[in-house]
Amino acid sequence: MNDPQEPQNDPTASLVVPSGPTANVARKLPTVQGYRIVDVVGQGGMGTVYRAVQTRLNRSVALKVLHAVIATANPTAVSRFRREASAAARLHHTNIIPIYDYGESQDGYFYAMELVSGQPLDVLIRRFMEGDAVSASPGRLAELLMAHTSAPTTSQERLSKGAAATEHRDSSLVTSATGRGRVYFNQVARWMADAASGLHYAHDEGIIHRDIKPANLMLSTDGRIMIADFGLAKTIGDESVTMTGSLLGTLRYMSPEQAMAKRVRLDHRTDLYSLGATMYELLCFQPVFSGQDDKELLGQIISREPMAPRKVNPRVPTELETICLKCLEKSPNARYETAAELADDLQRYMSDLPLMAKRPGPLRRLHKFARRHRTAVVAVTSAVLLFALSAFLIQEQSARRDAVRKRIQGDLSALYESGMYFVAEHKWDSAIVELDRALMLDPLNVKALVGAAWARLEYHKAMPDLAGTNALEEAETLCRRILSFDTTNVQALNLRGVALRRLQRFPEAIQVIQYAVDLDPTQYAAWSNLGALYAITDDFENAVRCLREGARRAGRDNDDYHAAVWRNLAVMELAMETPDAFDHICVATECHREGGLNWLARARIRLELPGHIDADDALDCAEHADFLANETDGRAKRYRALAHLRKGELAHAVLHAGRAIELGDLPAYNHLIIAVAEAQRDRRTLATEHLGAAKAAWPEKLSHEAARWATVRTGDLWIESAERLFSLRQEAENLVNAMP
């Protein structure tokens, strides 16, 4: 069944190197200018892959060579080899293996790609089945992944994408913010979403892969899925590589339109079918069809419907079965329109949101039955049945439509109100559950989307651990969903900016919040957030400008949100030694007298701002801040210690500075406070020890006297000054040196 001029697959493009003495094939190494070939990685029908060093850049690469003898005997092989290099070289994406170089040498044609460790999914599928990955705990699944993808040796290297992931996932595990979901199936969804993302990029660049299968999808050691082997790639609109009667691709993963081998215009949706067939194997640990020979297999692909994954493996989630079967539709028009839509539905599954894809209804199932048994179905009978069923459904839907709409609206309103009540009560888990239920009724409801994003941001503030980080990423995703159909939603823009800031994606956060204030300059919180972002990125001039604009817009209403705007401005002005800092922190304390951060910033200003130094008031403010924080804020302890030091209450200074160190506050600052206090108590040994400890713990970001270190924690702008540290250090050194 296979076309002898066009091999179905090139094993060298997705090769796991065999272990043992056979790993290095005994043969003469070719000569390729600009490369020093080290040894053979593997070989197949389309040539040999070598481990080599690109001498000009001194970097290791995988060098694929189509030897001259093969090129001479098979011109089609040269054409395919060039097409593979040309197609892959155009693509630069996290989930696609990069091509570095292409050319011709005296020993044949070659191209160079990055050489990175990993395993193909066809190998992992077998090992997941053997290790019962479906029942595995997160820890067990992490062990399975690390056992088969990490610490590669020379005999285990793979050809894969080598660009560093923007965010490292230690064990490649995907979990939800509330611990819901099945770990293995969530991971399958993540891998397939990554692969769909890479395919969408290739399709946008005008390239169809045409040979997607587990062996051509690599799981790298950093947890990314990368697409390999563009040997059958086709440029959209180019019919030169589509021949009547030719079967291009690997038979088991061909789409029905490929399997028919007619002169038809294949489009990008053929790759979606092949990715669905790959997903089917990950879910069921068996192929979609398992014909005994090529003829039987072709017949199954063209005319037989796949068995539902849940009939093979009852533990498969219903949502993933729906997504998989939509990819495997016989008609391209019934599949997802783009790979991006497929990736989005997989993201919806991982976020516990309703899918865009729907399970086949009665009419669809009847249509499939008729197609499978068309010889046994009389055309007139089918038409009558379809007409009668359609008429019944239309009548039934018409009678129920209004009642269902009213009920859904009522349920949606009730769930939203319940969710926002839990937000006000700081019960973030319950708020997320209620608002997600509202989104199940209406996935595009803006109020529910905003509420769900806000609840997740507050959840992250309360739980800054792995679950909180996942909630933060979900919040950013929800904001992007709103902006996908409402690009000028200022509330979504501001919430997304906050999420991006917490994810430390500062340039994106600045761009998003700047757009928000451009749309609505009255948003005082957005101005304050933008100013804090500029401070983090050391742009203090723009930080002061935005914070002052935020304070001007905020006014002096009595709540914590308005107080935070004035407090952040005062902290910024203190860093610039602007006298207005004291007046503005007084406004903050008037806006919210129960805000501990306001009193803490006031204590600091009373200790550091020239013209406003008052150690007694500083101590009162620091003690009040410490009380409001239940004595768990290291910074409050530090400034309480510093106020005691300036008042000459040395024992109290030592006590509170030591407690600040225990609470994780800047150890260098607190050790210097203790060193000064102990020196004033004539305890040279202790003073010297703490002075040395301060030097050893000195923060790198404050290594020179002009340095300033800005941080934002849950909206609280704080700026540490190296000048203050160096001044306190000089004070300690002078006291120690003056002691006998």
C-alpha positions in Angstrom: 0.0 0.0 0.0 3.0 2.3 0.5 4.4 4.5 -2.3 8.0 3.4 -2.8 8.9 6.9 -3.9 7.7 8.5 -0.6 8.5 6.6 2.6 5.8 6.9 5.2 8.1 7.8 8.0 11.8 8.6 8.7 12.9 6.9 11.9 15.9 9.2 12.3 13.7 12.2 12.9 12.4 10.9 16.2 15.0 8.4 17.3 15.8 7.1 20.8 19.4 6.0 20.7 19.8 2.4 21.6 22.0 1.5 24.6 25.0 -0.8 24.6 27.7 -1.4 22.0 25.4 -0.9 19.1 24.9 2.7 19.9 27.8 3.8 17.7 27.4 2.3 14.3 30.7 1.2 12.9 31.1 3.2 9.8 33.2 5.9 8.4 32.1 9.3 9.6 31.3 11.8 6.8 33.0 15.2 6.4 30.8 18.3 6.7 32.5 21.7 6.6 32.0 23.7 9.7 31.1 20.6 11.9 33.2 18.1 13.8 31.2 14.9 13.9 31.6 13.0 17.2 29.6 9.8 16.7 26.5 8.2 15.2 23.2 8.8 17.1 21.0 6.7 14.8 20.1 5.9 11.2 17.0 5.2 9.1 15.7 5.2 5.6 16.2 8.9 5.1 19.8 9.1 6.3 21.9 9.2 9.4 21.9 11.4 12.4 25.2 12.3 14.1 26.2 14.0 17.2 28.4 16.9 16.1 30.0 20.1 17.3 29.4 23.3 15.2 33.0 24.5 15.3 32.3 28.2 14.6 30.0 28.5 17.6 31.4 25.6 19.6 27.9 24.1 20.3 26.7 20.6 20.2 24.1 19.8 17.6 22.3 16.9 16.0 23.4 16.7 12.3 21.1 14.8 9.9 22.9 13.7 6.7 21.4 12.3 3.5 24.3 10.5 2.1 25.3 11.2 -1.5 24.7 7.6 -2.6 21.1 7.7 -1.4 20.6 11.2 -3.0 21.9 9.9 -6.3 19.7 6.8 -6.3 16.5 8.6 -5.1 16.0 12.2 -6.2 12.6 12.2 -4.3 14.5 11.7 -1.1 16.5 14.8 -1.8 13.3 16.8 -2.4 11.8 15.5 0.9 15.0 16.2 2.8 15.1 19.8 1.5 11.4 20.2 2.2 11.9 19.0 5.8 14.8 21.4 6.5 13.0 24.3 4.7 9.7 23.8 6.6 11.2 23.4 10.1 13.7 26.3 9.6 10.8 28.7 9.1 9.3 27.9 12.5 10.4 29.3 15.8 8.2 28.2 18.6 8.6 26.7 22.0 6.9 23.5 21.0 8.8 22.9 17.7 12.3 21.6 17.3 14.5 24.4 15.8 16.7 24.0 12.7 20.1 25.8 12.8 21.7 25.2 9.4 21.2 23.5 6.1 23.6 22.8 3.2 25.4 20.3 1.0 28.8 18.7 1.5 30.9 16.4 -0.5 29.3 13.4 1.4 25.7 14.5 0.9 23.0 16.9 2.1 22.7 17.9 5.7 20.9 20.0 8.2 21.7 20.8 11.9 19.2 21.0 14.7 19.5 21.3 18.5 20.2 18.2 20.4 18.3 17.9 23.7 17.3 15.1 26.0 13.8 13.7 26.0 11.6 10.8 25.1 8.9 10.4 22.4 5.3 9.8 23.5 5.2 6.3 21.8 7.8 5.2 24.3 6.1 6.9 27.2 2.7 5.5 26.4 4.0 2.0 26.8 5.7 2.9 30.1 2.6 4.8 31.4 0.5 1.7 30.7 3.0 -0.6 32.5 3.2 1.9 35.5 -0.6 2.3 35.7 -0.2 6.1 35.3 -4.0 6.6 35.3 -4.1 5.6 39.0 -0.9 7.3 40.0 -0.6 10.0 42.6 1.1 13.3 41.7 4.3 12.0 43.3 4.2 8.6 41.5 3.5 10.2 38.1 6.4 12.6 38.7 8.6 9.6 39.4 7.5 7.9 36.1 8.2 11.1 34.2 11.6 11.7 35.7 12.5 8.0 35.3 12.0 8.2 31.5 12.8 11.8 30.6 15.6 13.0 33.0 19.3 12.5 33.2 19.9 11.2 29.7 23.1 9.4 28.8 24.9 9.2 25.5 22.8 6.2 24.6 19.5 7.9 25.5 19.6 11.3 23.9 16.8 12.5 21.7 16.4 15.1 19.1 14.1 17.8 20.5 13.4 21.4 20.9 16.1 23.1 23.0 14.9 26.6 23.8 14.4 27.0 27.5 10.8 27.0 28.7 9.7 30.4 30.0 8.5 28.7 33.2 10.0 25.4 34.5 7.6 22.8 35.7 9.6 20.6 38.1 7.7 17.4 37.4 5.5 18.4 34.5 2.5 17.9 36.6 -0.7 20.0 36.1 -3.0 20.5 39.1 -5.9 22.8 39.8 -6.1 25.5 42.4 -8.4 23.6 44.6 -6.9 20.1 44.1 -9.6 19.0 41.8 -9.0 16.8 38.7 -7.2 13.7 37.8 -3.5 14.2 37.7 -2.6 11.9 34.7 -5.5 13.1 32.5 -4.8 16.8 33.4 -1.2 16.1 32.2 -2.4 14.6 28.9 -4.5 17.7 28.4 -1.5 19.9 29.0 0.7 18.0 26.5 -2.0 18.0 23.9 -2.6 21.7 24.4 1.1 22.4 24.0 1.2 20.3 20.8 -1.9 22.1 19.5 -0.2 25.5 20.2 2.8 24.5 18.1 0.6 23.2 15.3 -1.5 26.4 15.3 1.7 28.4 14.9 2.9 26.2 12.0 -0.5 26.4 10.4 -0.4 30.2 10.7 3.0 30.1 9.0 1.3 28.2 6.1 2.8 24.7 6.9 0.9 21.4 7.4 2.8 18.7 9.2 0.9 15.6 7.8 2.7 13.1 10.0 1.6 13.9 13.6 1.9 10.8 15.8 3.3 9.8 19.2 6.8 9.1 17.8 7.0 12.7 16.4 5.9 14.3 19.7 8.8 14.6 22.1 8.5 15.2 25.9 11.7 17.0 26.8 13.3 16.9 30.2 12.0 20.4 31.0 8.4 19.2 30.5 7.6 20.6 27.1 6.0 18.7 24.2 7.9 19.5 20.9 7.0 18.6 17.4 9.6 16.8 15.3 10.0 15.5 11.7 8.6 17.9 9.1 9.6 15.5 6.3 6.1 15.3 5.0 5.3 19.0 5.6 3.3 20.7 3.0 3.0 24.4 2.3 -0.6 25.5 2.2 -1.6 26.1 -1.5 1.3 23.9 -2.8 0.0 20.8 -4.5 3.3 19.6 -5.8 3.7 17.1 -3.0 0.2 15.7 -3.2 -0.1 12.9 -5.8 -3.1 10.8 -6.8 -2.9 7.4 -5.2 -0.1 8.3 -2.8 -0.3 7.6 0.9 1.7 10.2 2.7 2.1 9.8 6.5 2.0 6.9 9.0 -1.1 4.8 8.2 -2.4 4.3 11.7 -2.6 8.1 12.4 -3.8 9.2 8.9 -6.9 11.3 8.6 -9.7 9.8 6.5 -9.0 12.3 3.7 -5.3 11.2 3.7 -6.3 7.6 3.7 -8.5 8.0 0.6 -5.3 8.9 -1.3 -7.3 11.0 -3.8 -6.1 14.2 -5.4 -7.7 16.5 -2.8 -6.6 19.7 -1.2 -5.6 18.6 2.4 -5.8 21.5 4.9 -4.5 22.0 8.4 -7.4 19.9 9.9 -5.7 16.7 8.9 -3.2 17.4 11.6 -6.0 17.8 14.1 -7.2 14.3 13.3 -3.7 12.9 13.8 -3.3 14.7 17.1 -6.6 13.3 18.2 -5.4 9.8 17.3 -2.3 10.4 19.5 -4.5 11.7 22.3 -6.7 8.5 22.0 -3.6 6.4 22.7 -2.6 8.4 25.7 -6.2 8.0 27.1 -6.8 4.4 26.2 -3.3 2.9 25.7 -4.3 1.4 22.4 -4.7 2.8 18.9 -7.9 4.1 17.5 -8.0 1.3 14.9 -6.0 -1.9 14.9 -6.5 -3.6 11.5 -4.4 -6.7 10.8 -3.1 -5.4 7.5 -3.0 -2.1 5.5 -6.2 -2.8 3.6 -8.2 -3.5 6.7 -6.8 -0.5 8.5 -7.6 1.8 5.6 -11.1 0.6 5.6 -11.6 1.2 9.3 -10.1 4.8 9.1 -12.4 5.7 6.1 -15.7 4.2 7.2 -15.7 3.0 10.8 -16.4 5.2 13.8 -13.8 4.9 16.7 -14.9 3.3 19.9 -15.6 5.9 22.6 -12.6 6.2 24.9 -14.7 5.7 28.0 -15.8 2.3 26.7 -12.1 1.3 26.5 -11.1 3.0 29.7 -14.0 4.1 32.0 -11.7 6.4 34.0 -11.3 8.8 31.0 -13.0 12.1 31.9 -16.1 12.8 29.8 -14.7 16.2 28.7 -11.5 14.7 27.3 -13.6 12.0 25.5 -15.6 14.8 23.9 -12.5 16.7 22.8 -10.8 13.6 21.4 -13.8 12.4 19.4 -14.3 15.9 17.9 -10.7 15.7 16.6 -11.5 12.2 15.1 -14.5 13.2 13.1 -14.5 11.8 9.6 -15.4 15.2 8.1 -12.9 18.0 8.5 -15.8 20.4 8.8 -16.9 18.6 12.0 -13.5 18.9 13.7 -12.2 22.0 15.4 -11.7 24.8 13.0 -8.2 25.6 14.2 -5.6 24.0 16.5 -6.0 27.1 18.7 -9.7 26.2 19.3 -8.5 22.7 20.3 -5.9 24.2 22.7 -8.5 26.5 24.2 -11.0 23.6 24.9 -8.2 21.7 26.6 -7.4 24.8 28.7 -11.2 24.9 29.6 -11.0 21.3 30.8 -8.0 22.0 33.0 -9.7 25.1 34.4 -13.0 23.2 35.1 -14.9 25.4 32.6 -17.5 24.2 30.1 -16.2 23.0 26.7 -17.0 24.7 23.5 -17.2 21.2 21.9 -20.4 19.4 22.5 -21.1 15.6 22.7 -22.9 14.3 19.6 -26.6 14.6 20.0 -29.3 12.2 18.7 -29.3 13.4 15.2 -25.5 13.2 14.9 -25.4 9.7 16.3 -28.2 8.7 13.9 -26.2 10.2 11.0 -23.1 8.2 12.0 -25.2 5.0 12.2 -26.6 5.5 8.8 -23.2 6.2 7.3 -21.8 3.0 8.8 -24.8 0.9 7.6 -25.9 2.8 4.5 -26.6 -0.4 2.5 -29.1 -1.4 5.1 -30.8 1.9 5.5 -33.4 2.8 2.9 -33.0 6.4 1.8 -36.7 7.3 2.1 -37.0 5.8 5.6 -33.9 7.7 6.8 -35.3 11.0 5.4 -38.7 10.4 7.1 -37.1 9.5 10.4 -34.8 12.5 10.3 -37.7 14.8 9.4 -39.9 13.4 12.2 -37.1 13.5 14.8 -36.2 17.1 13.8 -39.8 18.2 13.9 -40.2 16.6 17.4 -37.0 18.2 18.7 -37.9 21.7 17.3 -41.3 21.5 18.9 -39.9 20.3 22.2 -37.2 22.9 22.2 -39.7 25.7 21.3 -41.9 24.7 24.2 -39.1 24.6 26.7 -36.9 27.4 25.5 -38.4 30.3 27.5 -38.7 28.3 30.7 -35.1 27.0 30.4 -33.8 30.6 29.7 -35.5 32.0 32.7 -34.3 29.2 35.0 -30.7 29.6 33.8 -30.8 33.3 34.3 -32.2 32.9 37.8 -29.6 30.2 38.7 -26.8 32.3 37.2 -27.8 35.4 39.3 -28.1 33.3 42.5 -24.7 31.7 42.0 -23.1 35.0 41.2 -24.5 36.7 44.3 -23.5 33.7 46.4 -19.9 33.8 45.0 -19.6 37.5 45.7 -20.9 37.0 49.2 -18.1 34.5 49.9 -15.6 37.0 48.4 -16.7 39.6 50.9 -16.4 37.0 53.6 -12.9 36.1 52.5 -14.0 32.5 51.9 -12.1 32.1 48.6 -12.5 28.4 48.1 -16.3 28.7 48.3 -16.3 31.8 46.1 -14.4 30.0 43.4 -16.7 27.0 43.5 -19.9 29.2 43.2 -18.5 31.5 40.5 -17.3 28.5 38.4 -20.7 27.0 38.7 -22.1 30.2 37.3 -19.6 30.0 34.4 -20.8 26.5 33.6 -24.2 28.0 32.9 -22.8 30.9 30.9 -19.1 30.6 30.0 -19.0 34.2 28.6 -20.8 36.0 31.4 -18.5 39.0 32.1 -19.7 39.5 35.7 -19.0 35.9 36.6 -15.7 35.9 34.8 -14.5 39.0 36.6 -15.7 37.7 39.9 -14.0 34.3 39.3 -10.7 36.1 38.4 -10.9 38.3 41.4 -11.6 35.4 43.8 -8.5 33.6 42.4 -6.3 36.6 42.9 -7.5 36.9 46.5 -7.0 33.1 47.0 -3.4 33.6 45.8 -2.9 36.4 48.2 -4.0 34.2 51.1 -2.3 31.0 49.8 1.0 32.0 48.1 2.0 28.3 47.5 1.7 25.9 44.5 -2.1 25.9 44.7 -2.1 29.7 44.9 0.2 30.0 41.9 -2.1 27.8 39.9 -5.1 30.0 40.9 -3.1 33.0 39.8 -2.5 31.5 36.4 -6.2 30.7 36.1 -7.1 34.3 37.0 -4.9 35.6 34.2 -6.5 33.1 31.8 -10.0 34.2 32.8 -9.1 37.8 32.2 -7.7 36.9 28.8 -11.0 35.2 28.0 -12.9 38.4 28.8 -10.6 40.5 26.7 -10.9 38.0 23.8 -14.4 39.4 23.1 -14.3 42.7 25.1 -10.9 44.2 24.4 -11.8 47.5 26.3 -12.9 45.9 29.6 -10.9 48.1 32.0 -11.7 45.9 35.0 -10.4 42.8 33.3 -7.3 44.7 32.1 -6.5 45.9 35.6 -7.0 42.4 37.1 -4.8 40.8 34.4 -2.1 43.4 35.1 -2.1 42.5 38.8 -1.9 38.8 37.9 1.0 39.4 35.4 2.8 41.5 38.1 2.5 38.7 40.6 3.7 36.2 37.9 6.7 38.6 37.5 5.9 39.3 33.8 6.6 43.0 34.4 6.8 44.3 30.8 3.4 42.7 29.9 1.9 44.0 33.1 3.0 47.5 32.4 1.6 47.4 28.8 -1.8 46.0 30.0 -2.3 48.5 32.8 -1.1 51.4 30.7 -3.8 50.5 28.2 -6.4 50.4 31.1 -5.6 53.9 32.2 -5.5 55.1 28.6 -9.1 53.8 28.3 -10.3 55.2 31.6 -7.9 57.7 33.3 -10.2 57.9 36.4 -9.1 54.4 37.5 -7.0 55.4 40.6 -6.1 51.8 41.5 -4.8 51.2 38.0 -2.6 54.4 38.3 -1.2 53.1 41.6 -0.6 49.6 40.2 1.2 51.1 37.2 3.4 53.3 39.5 4.3 50.2 41.6 5.3 48.4 38.4 7.6 51.2 37.3 9.2 51.2 40.8 9.9 47.4 40.5 11.6 48.0 37.2 13.7 50.9 38.6 11.9 53.6 36.6 11.4 55.8 39.6 10.6 58.9 37.6 7.5 57.3 36.0 6.7 55.6 39.3 6.3 59.0 41.1 4.3 60.4 38.2 1.8 57.5 38.2 1.5 57.3 42.0 0.8 61.0 42.3 -1.9 60.8 39.5 -3.4 57.8 41.3 -3.6 59.7 44.6 -5.1 62.8 42.9 -7.8 60.6 41.3 -8.4 58.6 44.5 -9.5 61.3 46.9 -9.7 60.5 50.6 -12.5 58.0 51.0 -12.4 55.9 54.1 -11.3 52.4 53.0 -8.2 50.3 52.6 -8.1 50.7 48.7 -7.8 54.5 48.9 -5.3 54.3 51.8 -3.1 51.9 49.8 -2.8 54.5 47.0 -1.6 57.3 49.4 0.7 54.8 51.3 2.4 53.7 48.1 3.0 57.3 47.1 4.4 58.1 50.5 6.8 55.1 50.4 8.0 56.3 46.9 8.5 59.8 48.1 10.4 58.6 51.1 12.8 56.8 48.8 13.2 60.1 46.9 13.4 62.0 50.3 10.5 64.2 49.3 9.0 66.2 52.3 5.5 65.5 51.1 5.9 61.8 52.2 4.9 62.6 55.8 1.7 64.5 54.8 0.7 61.7 52.4 1.2 58.9 54.9 -1.0 60.9 57.3 -3.7 60.8 54.6 -3.3 57.0 54.4 -3.8 56.5 58.1 -6.9 58.8 58.1 -8.4 56.7 55.2 -7.9 53.5 57.1 -6.8 53.6 60.7 -6.9 49.8 61.0 -4.4 49.3 58.3 -1.2 48.0 59.8 0.9 48.8 56.7 -0.1 52.5 57.0 1.3 52.7 60.5 4.4 50.8 59.5 5.2 53.2 56.7 4.5 56.1 59.0 7.0 54.7 61.6 9.6 54.3 58.9 9.1 57.9 57.7 9.4 59.1 61.3 12.8 57.4 61.5 14.3 58.2 58.1 12.8 61.4 56.5 14.8 64.5 57.2 12.8 67.2 59.0 10.3 64.7 60.3 12.4 62.5 62.6 10.5 61.6 65.8 11.6 58.4 67.5 8.7 58.5 70.1 6.0 58.7 67.4 7.9 56.1 65.3 7.8 53.7 68.2 4.1 54.3 68.8 3.4 53.7 65.1 5.6 50.6 64.9 4.0 49.1 68.0 0.5 49.7 66.5 1.5 48.1 63.2 3.0 45.1 65.1 -0.3 44.7 67.1 -2.5 44.9 64.0 -0.3 42.2 62.3 -0.6 39.9 65.3 3.2 40.3 65.8 3.9 38.2 62.7 5.3 41.0 60.4 9.1 41.0 60.4 9.2 44.5 59.1 7.1 45.8 62.0 9.5 44.1 64.4 12.5 45.7 62.6 11.2 49.3 62.8 10.1 48.7 66.4 13.7 47.6 67.1 15.1 50.6 65.3 12.9 53.0 67.2 14.0 51.5 70.5 17.6 51.8 69.4 17.2 55.5 68.7 15.5 56.0 72.0 18.4 54.3 73.8 16.3 51.3 74.9 19.0 48.8 73.8 17.6 45.6 75.3 14.3 46.1 73.6 16.1 46.8 70.3 18.0 43.5 70.5 14.9 41.6 71.4 12.7 42.9 68.5 15.5 42.7 65.9 16.1 39.1 66.8 12.4 38.3 66.4 12.5 40.1 63.0 15.2 37.7 61.9 13.2 34.7 63.0 10.2 36.1 61.0 12.3 36.2 57.8 12.9 39.9 57.6 16.2 41.3 56.1 18.8 39.7 58.3 21.6 42.2 57.4 19.5 45.2 58.6 18.5 43.5 61.9 22.0 42.2 62.6 23.3 45.8 62.2 20.7 47.0 64.7 21.8 44.4 67.2 25.5 45.2 66.5 25.0 48.9 67.3 22.9 48.1 70.4 25.5 45.6 71.7 28.4 48.0 71.1 26.6 50.7 73.1 26.2 48.1 75.9 30.0 47.5 75.7 29.6 44.0 74.5 32.4 43.9 71.9 32.3 40.2 71.1 28.5 40.2 70.4 28.7 43.4 68.5 31.5 42.0 66.3 29.6 38.8 65.7 26.5 40.5 64.5 28.5 43.0 62.4 30.1 40.0 60.6 26.7 38.3 60.3 25.3 41.4 58.7 28.1 41.5 56.1 27.6 37.8 55.4 23.9 38.2 54.8 24.1 41.4 52.8 21.5 41.4 50.0 23.0 41.4 46.5 20.5 43.9 45.3 21.8 46.4 47.8 25.5 45.9 47.2 26.3 49.6 46.5 25.2 52.7 48.4 23.1 54.2 45.6 21.0 51.0 45.1 17.3 50.8 45.9 15.3 47.6 45.9 11.6 47.9 45.2 9.1 45.1 45.9 5.3 44.8 45.7 3.6 42.2 47.8 -0.2 42.1 47.5 -0.4 45.7 46.4 2.1 46.9 49.1 5.0 48.9 47.6 8.1 48.8 49.7 11.5 50.2 48.8 14.7 49.2 50.7 17.6 51.7 50.5 21.2 50.6 50.5 22.1 54.1 51.8 20.3 53.3 55.1 22.1 50.0 55.4 25.5 51.4 54.7 24.9 54.3 57.2 23.9 51.8 59.9 26.9 49.6 59.1 29.3 52.6 59.3 27.7 53.4 62.7 28.3 49.9 63.9 31.9 49.8 62.7 32.7 53.1 64.3 31.3 52.0 67.6 33.1 48.6 67.5 36.5 50.2 66.5 36.2 52.7 69.3 35.8 50.0 71.9 38.9 49.0 73.9 
